[in-house]
């Protein structure tokens, strides 16, 4: 939405399905092929830190 595109438009530009893009947005999917990732960054004119979720360490086991 911030890029002024519908999910389907962005998915078409990137070469992925709208369903897959929605899963990425929700965090249900966490990996993409490098080419699709580069296409997504280019379509959104985004820096990689804007697209990657912050890394969190797993909780310590006791």
C-alpha positions as CSV (number, residue, x, y, z in Angstrom):
1,X,0.0,0.0,0.0
2,X,2.8,2.4,0.9
3,X,4.2,2.0,-2.7
4,X,0.8,2.9,-4.1
5,X,0.3,-0.6,-5.6
6,X,-2.2,-3.4,-5.1
7,X,-0.8,-6.7,-3.9
8,X,-1.6,-8.3,-7.2
9,X,0.3,-5.6,-9.1
10,X,3.4,-5.9,-7.0
11,X,3.3,-9.7,-7.2
12,X,3.1,-9.5,-11.0
13,X,6.1,-7.2,-11.1
14,X,8.1,-9.5,-8.9
15,X,7.0,-12.8,-10.6
16,X,5.3,-14.4,-7.6
17,X,1.7,-15.0,-6.6
18,X,-0.3,-12.5,-4.6
19,X,-0.9,-15.3,-2.1
20,X,2.8,-15.9,-1.6
21,X,3.4,-12.1,-1.2
22,X,0.6,-11.9,1.5
23,X,2.3,-14.8,3.3
24,X,5.6,-12.9,3.3
25,X,3.9,-9.8,4.6
26,X,2.4,-11.8,7.5
27,X,5.6,-13.7,8.2
28,X,4.0,-17.0,7.4
29,X,6.8,-17.4,4.8
30,X,10.3,-16.3,5.5
31,X,12.3,-17.2,2.5
32,X,12.4,-16.1,-1.2
33,X,14.6,-16.9,-4.1
34,X,17.3,-14.3,-4.5
35,X,16.0,-13.2,-7.9
36,X,12.5,-12.6,-6.5
37,X,13.9,-10.8,-3.5
38,X,16.0,-8.5,-5.8
39,X,12.9,-7.8,-7.9
40,X,10.8,-7.0,-4.8
41,X,13.4,-4.6,-3.6
42,X,13.6,-2.9,-7.0
43,X,9.8,-2.7,-7.4
44,X,9.5,-1.1,-3.9
45,X,12.7,0.9,-4.3
46,X,13.6,-0.4,-0.9
47,X,16.9,-1.0,1.0
48,X,17.3,-4.5,2.3
49,X,17.0,-3.4,5.9
50,X,13.5,-2.2,5.1
51,X,12.4,-5.6,4.0
52,X,14.1,-7.9,6.4
53,X,12.5,-8.7,9.7
54,X,14.7,-7.9,12.7
55,X,16.7,-10.8,13.9
56,X,15.7,-11.9,17.4
57,X,17.6,-14.5,19.4
58,X,15.6,-17.5,20.5
59,X,14.8,-17.6,24.2
60,X,17.3,-19.2,26.4
61,X,16.6,-22.7,27.6
62,X,16.7,-23.3,31.3
